[in-house]
Amino acid sequence: MNLSQPVKKLLKKGVRMPNPFSVEIGEEVDADRVSAFGVTLYGGTRITGENTFIGEGVTLGEEASAVLHDCGLGKNVELKGGFFTRSVFLDRTVIASGAHIRENCLLEEEVKAGHAVGLKQTILFPFVTLGSLVNFCDILMAGGTSRKNHSEVGSSYIHFNFTPNQDKATPSLLGDVPRGVMLRESPLFLGGQGGLIGPSRLGFGTVVAAGEVWNGDSPEGGKLLKGGKDVPTGQNFYPGLYFDIQRRVLNNILYYANLAALRLWYMHVREPLAAPDERYLMVMARTVIAGAAAERLARFRALAKKMEESIELGKTRLPKENRRQILERQIEFYERWDYLEGSLTSRREESVGVKDREDFLDDLAGIKKTTAKDYVSSIAALDASAISKGSDWLKAVVNDVVQRGLVVLPSFC
């Protein structure tokens, strides 16, 4: 039995394979994008995809077979077993076995996850930690300042992202991008054996009690959320009928606006200041963010189309006391979707807050050059003035996108 040529190439580079005959490497994998330093591929590892990038010190399949397709891995990443596709894992990310990580996930520095974790369309900022048996799709989570002070999701937790009306316009924003990227905010804590019903917004410092299934927003943060058990009720359910969509639409716009801010953060901050061997990984991260934004628009568009049926049902099924206002918003959302999508995707936010952005970049470049080596330490070394400039720039970006959306949907203001 002979080793395949791709496996031979990696062995020749110095990649460690305790059982190379059980390792599969696709012909399309570029060996030049696999580091020669400290990479270990355990038995049962399968790597495919022409965009695959593996940094130094990476370990794959230490606990169980690992399948990797078109993923980008930074330095010292450990994916101990499972399936990983079209996602990016930055330095020192560690995920236990049984993982199922699907497209458009971005896990930033030092994210950790226990066993049997499922993610898709999920962005986790540095230090975020997930317990075991977690299903966390369509979500962005920030918060925390270090490996010892991090946002946490307890074991057996789920983000509910599919509605009885079969739509997935349900992204949840935990923290935010403008403050979250600065690594200065209080962590969030979601207690185990619980769940979050999307779309939800929770501010920094929020604690959701263990065993709680939370349905609502608490964007101000710093609250312990515990609603108790609902009294059992029964009422008619009409498939296709929506009630007041104001909160859902606003949360979707705000989530998309935060993705716009994150895209600009990577474009102007992370990619230009990255080391030469990290820049391809940053480009991959921007591709993931673009994919996440496209997914949100597709799900949002599908929700708008569902309003046609809901409007007809609502004429007879909605409560008379607020029927008019509910229908007005649904009609506006349905009829003005093309204008809303155009306003969200115009990218006019690229010209917002430029003075704050340039001043912030000057401060960060000085830190990077003189006192810090990597991204996390560079951000940690910034002073309060620099942090304020950077956050103000990104807040202006978010506000610009949101305000453009509200101009199209005046009844939602």
Beta strands, then each sheet from edge to edge (+ up, - down):
strand 1: 24-25
strand 2: 40-41
strand 3: 46-48
strand 4: 53-54
strand 5: 59-60
strand 6: 66-69
strand 7: 72-73
strand 8: 78-79
strand 9: 82-85
strand 10: 88-89
strand 11: 94-95
strand 12: 99-101
strand 13: 106-107
strand 14: 112-113
strand 15: 118-124
strand 16: 129-130
strand 17: 135-141
strand 18: 144-146
strand 19: 149-150
strand 20: 152-153
strand 21: 158-160
strand 22: 172-174
strand 23: 189-190
strand 24: 195-197
strand 25: 201-202
strand 26: 207-208
strand 27: 213-214
strand 28: 224-225
sheet 1: 1+ 3+ 6+ 9+ 12+ 15+ 13+ 10+ 7+ 4+
sheet 2: 1+ 3+ 6+ 9+ 12+ 15+ 17+ 22+ 25+
sheet 3: 2+ 5+ 8+ 11+ 14+ 16+ 20+ 23+ 26+ 28+
sheet 4: 18+ 19-
sheet 5: 21+ 24+ 27+
end
